[in-house]
Amino acid sequence: MDFYLQGLLLGFAIAAPVGPIGVLCIRRTLADGRVIGLVSGLGAATADAFYGFVAGFGLTFVSTFLIEQQVAFRLVGGFFLLYLGVRTFLAQPAVQAGVSPSLASRPPHGPVRNYLSAYASTLLLTLSNPATILSFAAIFAGAGLAANSRDYGSALSLVLGVFSGSAFWWLLLSSLVSILRTRVSNRGLVWVNRLSGFLIAGFGLAALGSLVL
């Protein structure tokens, strides 16, 4: 339980800083509702848990491959952020004037596909930074769980805690943002899309720029 609580705090702390995933979660919550925002966050939480699992269980063949290919992953991630940024900037509000909140909360044109798309996009974006494995390796070492310690039960507790803490943050964020959703007009959503698109594209340019500096 101690390791689970440590992971819970770590997962919350890792997820809380507002980056491209946070901007996506906020924008999607305002545009399509709390569930889409939460599902977007869960994609990032799953990726964090995966990297924690790789570090905690000493899967060196996986971590070595991912770290060796991190330039390619970050390149793909940077261009993907640029694509999402432009698409978000040009997006029209999903909520139309006169639509009731109950109807507006339903994602248009196939909710299951929208959920899968929201989840997959943030999962892939978070996975595009394999250097995260090194951070988790340091966290496990600091907790007294070296990869060769074979204490897999404690390692699993820590990984589950990381996922739970991250998921709790995304639930909290999407719930708070959804309260504001009914107060945002269509015109306001247009500006939300433009600002979000600008920020997301900026994160993409920063990611690409870091590869040449």
C-alpha positions as a Markdown table, in Angstrom:
| # | Residue | x | y | z |
|---|---|---|---|---|
| 1 | Met | 0.0 | 0.0 | 0.0 |
| 2 | Asp | 2.9 | 2.4 | 0.7 |
| 3 | Phe | 4.2 | 1.9 | -2.8 |
| 4 | Tyr | 0.7 | 2.4 | -4.3 |
| 5 | Leu | 0.3 | 5.7 | -2.4 |
| 6 | Gln | 3.8 | 6.8 | -3.6 |
| 7 | Gly | 2.7 | 6.0 | -7.1 |
| 8 | Leu | -0.6 | 7.8 | -6.7 |
| 9 | Leu | 1.2 | 11.0 | -5.7 |
| 10 | Leu | 3.8 | 10.6 | -8.5 |
| 11 | Gly | 1.1 | 10.0 | -11.1 |
| 12 | Phe | -0.8 | 13.1 | -10.0 |
| 13 | Ala | 2.4 | 15.2 | -10.0 |
| 14 | Ile | 3.5 | 13.9 | -13.5 |
| 15 | Ala | 0.1 | 14.6 | -15.0 |
| 16 | Ala | -0.7 | 18.0 | -13.4 |
| 17 | Pro | 1.7 | 20.3 | -15.3 |
| 18 | Val | -0.2 | 21.8 | -18.3 |
| 19 | Gly | 1.4 | 20.7 | -21.5 |
| 20 | Pro | 0.0 | 19.7 | -24.9 |
| 21 | Ile | -2.1 | 16.9 | -23.4 |
| 22 | Gly | -3.6 | 19.2 | -20.9 |
| 23 | Val | -4.5 | 21.8 | -23.6 |
| 24 | Leu | -6.1 | 19.0 | -25.6 |
| 25 | Cys | -8.0 | 17.7 | -22.7 |
| 26 | Ile | -9.3 | 21.2 | -21.8 |
| 27 | Arg | -10.3 | 22.0 | -25.4 |
| 28 | Arg | -12.0 | 18.7 | -26.0 |
| 29 | Thr | -13.9 | 19.0 | -22.8 |
| 30 | Leu | -15.2 | 22.4 | -23.7 |
| 31 | Ala | -16.0 | 21.3 | -27.3 |
| 32 | Asp | -17.3 | 17.8 | -26.8 |
| 33 | Gly | -18.0 | 17.2 | -23.2 |
| 34 | Arg | -16.4 | 15.8 | -20.0 |
| 35 | Val | -16.2 | 12.1 | -21.2 |
| 36 | Ile | -14.1 | 13.0 | -24.2 |
| 37 | Gly | -11.8 | 15.1 | -22.1 |
| 38 | Leu | -11.4 | 12.3 | -19.5 |
| 39 | Val | -10.8 | 9.7 | -22.2 |
| 40 | Ser | -8.1 | 11.9 | -23.7 |
| 41 | Gly | -6.4 | 12.1 | -20.3 |
| 42 | Leu | -6.6 | 8.3 | -19.8 |
| 43 | Gly | -4.6 | 7.8 | -23.0 |
| 44 | Ala | -1.7 | 9.7 | -21.4 |
| 45 | Ala | -2.2 | 7.9 | -18.1 |
| 46 | Thr | -1.9 | 4.6 | -19.9 |
| 47 | Ala | 1.3 | 5.6 | -21.6 |
| 48 | Asp | 2.8 | 6.7 | -18.3 |
| 49 | Ala | 1.8 | 3.4 | -16.8 |
| 50 | Phe | 3.4 | 1.5 | -19.7 |
| 51 | Tyr | 6.7 | 3.3 | -19.3 |
| 52 | Gly | 6.6 | 2.8 | -15.6 |
| 53 | Phe | 6.0 | -0.9 | -16.2 |
| 54 | Val | 9.0 | -1.1 | -18.6 |
| 55 | Ala | 11.2 | 0.6 | -16.1 |
| 56 | Gly | 10.0 | -1.2 | -13.0 |
| 57 | Phe | 10.1 | -4.7 | -14.4 |
| 58 | Gly | 13.5 | -4.3 | -16.0 |
| 59 | Leu | 12.4 | -4.9 | -19.6 |
| 60 | Thr | 15.8 | -3.7 | -20.9 |
| 61 | Phe | 15.3 | -4.9 | -24.5 |
| 62 | Val | 12.2 | -2.7 | -24.7 |
| 63 | Ser | 13.7 | 0.3 | -23.0 |
| 64 | Thr | 16.9 | 0.1 | -25.0 |
| 65 | Phe | 15.0 | 0.0 | -28.3 |
| 66 | Leu | 12.7 | 2.9 | -27.4 |
| 67 | Ile | 15.5 | 5.1 | -26.2 |
| 68 | Glu | 17.7 | 4.3 | -29.2 |
| 69 | Gln | 14.8 | 5.3 | -31.4 |
| 70 | Gln | 13.7 | 8.4 | -29.4 |
| 71 | Val | 14.7 | 10.9 | -32.1 |
| 72 | Ala | 12.4 | 9.2 | -34.6 |
| 73 | Phe | 9.6 | 9.0 | -32.0 |
| 74 | Arg | 9.9 | 12.7 | -31.1 |
| 75 | Leu | 10.0 | 13.6 | -34.7 |
| 76 | Val | 6.7 | 11.8 | -35.3 |
| 77 | Gly | 5.3 | 13.3 | -32.1 |
| 78 | Gly | 6.3 | 16.8 | -33.1 |
| 79 | Phe | 4.7 | 16.6 | -36.5 |
| 80 | Phe | 1.6 | 15.0 | -35.0 |
| 81 | Leu | 1.3 | 17.9 | -32.6 |
| 82 | Leu | 1.6 | 20.3 | -35.6 |
| 83 | Tyr | -1.2 | 18.4 | -37.4 |
| 84 | Leu | -3.4 | 18.5 | -34.3 |
| 85 | Gly | -2.7 | 22.2 | -33.7 |
| 86 | Val | -3.7 | 23.2 | -37.3 |
| 87 | Arg | -6.7 | 20.9 | -37.2 |
| 88 | Thr | -7.8 | 22.4 | -33.8 |
| 89 | Phe | -7.2 | 26.0 | -35.0 |
| 90 | Leu | -9.5 | 25.5 | -38.0 |
| 91 | Ala | -12.1 | 23.4 | -36.2 |
| 92 | Gln | -15.7 | 24.7 | -36.0 |
| 93 | Pro | -17.5 | 24.6 | -32.6 |
| 94 | Ala | -19.3 | 21.2 | -32.1 |
| 95 | Val | -22.0 | 22.9 | -29.9 |
| 96 | Gln | -24.5 | 24.9 | -31.9 |
| 97 | Ala | -26.7 | 27.6 | -30.5 |
| 98 | Gly | -30.0 | 26.4 | -29.2 |
| 99 | Val | -28.8 | 22.8 | -28.5 |
| 100 | Ser | -29.7 | 21.6 | -25.0 |
| 101 | Pro | -26.7 | 20.7 | -22.7 |
| 102 | Ser | -27.9 | 17.0 | -22.7 |
| 103 | Leu | -27.6 | 16.8 | -26.5 |
| 104 | Ala | -24.5 | 18.9 | -26.7 |
| 105 | Ser | -22.7 | 16.5 | -24.4 |
| 106 | Arg | -23.0 | 13.8 | -27.0 |
| 107 | Pro | -20.0 | 13.6 | -29.4 |
| 108 | Pro | -21.2 | 13.9 | -33.0 |
| 109 | His | -21.0 | 11.2 | -35.6 |
| 110 | Gly | -20.2 | 8.0 | -33.8 |
| 111 | Pro | -19.3 | 8.3 | -30.1 |
| 112 | Val | -17.3 | 5.1 | -29.9 |
| 113 | Arg | -15.0 | 6.2 | -32.7 |
| 114 | Asn | -14.6 | 9.6 | -31.2 |
| 115 | Tyr | -13.6 | 8.0 | -27.8 |
| 116 | Leu | -11.1 | 5.7 | -29.5 |
| 117 | Ser | -9.6 | 8.5 | -31.5 |
| 118 | Ala | -9.3 | 10.8 | -28.4 |
| 119 | Tyr | -7.7 | 8.0 | -26.4 |
| 120 | Ala | -5.3 | 6.9 | -29.1 |
| 121 | Ser | -4.1 | 10.4 | -30.0 |
| 122 | Thr | -3.0 | 11.2 | -26.4 |
| 123 | Leu | -1.6 | 7.7 | -25.9 |
| 124 | Leu | 0.6 | 8.0 | -29.0 |
| 125 | Leu | 1.7 | 11.6 | -28.1 |
| 126 | Thr | 2.8 | 10.5 | -24.6 |
| 127 | Leu | 4.5 | 7.4 | -26.0 |
| 128 | Ser | 6.5 | 9.7 | -28.4 |
| 129 | Asn | 8.8 | 10.7 | -25.6 |
| 130 | Pro | 10.6 | 7.4 | -24.7 |
| 131 | Ala | 13.1 | 9.4 | -22.4 |
| 132 | Thr | 10.2 | 9.2 | -19.9 |
| 133 | Ile | 11.5 | 5.6 | -19.1 |
| 134 | Leu | 14.7 | 7.1 | -17.7 |
| 135 | Ser | 12.6 | 9.3 | -15.3 |
| 136 | Phe | 10.7 | 6.3 | -14.1 |
| 137 | Ala | 13.9 | 4.3 | -13.7 |
| 138 | Ala | 15.1 | 7.1 | -11.4 |
| 139 | Ile | 11.8 | 7.1 | -9.5 |
| 140 | Phe | 11.9 | 3.3 | -8.9 |
| 141 | Ala | 15.5 | 3.5 | -7.8 |
| 142 | Gly | 14.6 | 6.3 | -5.4 |
| 143 | Ala | 11.8 | 4.2 | -4.0 |
| 144 | Gly | 14.3 | 1.3 | -3.4 |
| 145 | Leu | 13.0 | -0.7 | -6.3 |
| 146 | Ala | 15.9 | -1.3 | -8.6 |
| 147 | Ala | 15.0 | -3.2 | -11.8 |
| 148 | Asn | 17.0 | -6.2 | -10.7 |
| 149 | Ser | 15.4 | -6.4 | -7.2 |
| 150 | Arg | 12.7 | -8.9 | -8.4 |
| 151 | Asp | 10.2 | -7.2 | -6.1 |
| 152 | Tyr | 7.6 | -7.3 | -8.8 |
| 153 | Gly | 4.6 | -7.0 | -6.4 |
| 154 | Ser | 5.8 | -3.7 | -5.1 |
| 155 | Ala | 6.8 | -2.5 | -8.6 |
| 156 | Leu | 3.3 | -3.4 | -9.8 |
| 157 | Ser | 1.7 | -1.5 | -6.9 |
| 158 | Leu | 3.8 | 1.6 | -7.8 |
| 159 | Val | 2.8 | 1.4 | -11.5 |
| 160 | Leu | -0.9 | 1.0 | -10.6 |
| 161 | Gly | -0.5 | 4.0 | -8.3 |
| 162 | Val | 1.0 | 6.1 | -11.1 |
| 163 | Phe | -1.9 | 5.2 | -13.4 |
| 164 | Ser | -4.5 | 5.9 | -10.7 |
| 165 | Gly | -2.9 | 9.3 | -9.7 |
| 166 | Ser | -2.7 | 10.4 | -13.4 |
| 167 | Ala | -6.3 | 9.2 | -14.1 |
| 168 | Phe | -7.5 | 11.1 | -11.0 |
| 169 | Trp | -6.0 | 14.3 | -12.3 |
| 170 | Trp | -7.6 | 14.0 | -15.7 |
| 171 | Leu | -11.0 | 13.2 | -14.0 |
| 172 | Leu | -10.6 | 16.3 | -11.8 |
| 173 | Leu | -9.5 | 18.6 | -14.7 |
| 174 | Ser | -12.3 | 17.4 | -17.1 |
| 175 | Ser | -14.9 | 17.7 | -14.4 |
| 176 | Leu | -13.9 | 21.3 | -13.5 |
| 177 | Val | -13.7 | 22.4 | -17.1 |
| 178 | Ser | -17.1 | 20.8 | -17.9 |
| 179 | Ile | -18.6 | 23.2 | -15.3 |
| 180 | Leu | -17.6 | 26.1 | -17.5 |
| 181 | Arg | -18.7 | 24.5 | -20.7 |
| 182 | Thr | -22.4 | 25.6 | -20.6 |
| 183 | Arg | -21.1 | 29.2 | -20.1 |
| 184 | Val | -19.0 | 29.3 | -23.3 |
| 185 | Ser | -20.8 | 30.6 | -26.4 |
| 186 | Asn | -20.2 | 29.4 | -29.9 |
| 187 | Arg | -18.1 | 32.5 | -30.5 |
| 188 | Gly | -16.1 | 31.7 | -27.4 |
| 189 | Leu | -15.5 | 28.1 | -28.6 |
| 190 | Val | -14.1 | 29.5 | -31.8 |
| 191 | Trp | -11.5 | 31.4 | -29.8 |
| 192 | Val | -10.9 | 28.4 | -27.6 |
| 193 | Asn | -10.1 | 26.4 | -30.7 |
| 194 | Arg | -7.8 | 29.0 | -32.1 |
| 195 | Leu | -5.9 | 29.5 | -28.9 |
| 196 | Ser | -5.7 | 25.7 | -28.3 |
| 197 | Gly | -4.5 | 25.1 | -31.8 |
| 198 | Phe | -1.9 | 27.8 | -31.5 |
| 199 | Leu | -0.5 | 26.4 | -28.2 |
| 200 | Ile | -0.6 | 22.8 | -29.5 |
| 201 | Ala | 1.3 | 23.7 | -32.7 |
| 202 | Gly | 3.7 | 25.7 | -30.5 |
| 203 | Phe | 4.5 | 22.6 | -28.5 |
| 204 | Gly | 5.0 | 20.7 | -31.7 |
| 205 | Leu | 7.5 | 23.3 | -33.0 |
| 206 | Ala | 9.3 | 23.2 | -29.7 |
| 207 | Ala | 9.6 | 19.4 | -29.8 |
| 208 | Leu | 11.0 | 19.6 | -33.4 |
| 209 | Gly | 13.3 | 22.4 | -32.5 |
| 210 | Ser | 14.7 | 20.5 | -29.6 |
| 211 | Leu | 16.0 | 17.9 | -32.1 |
| 212 | Val | 18.2 | 20.4 | -33.9 |
| 213 | Leu | 19.5 | 22.4 | -30.9 |
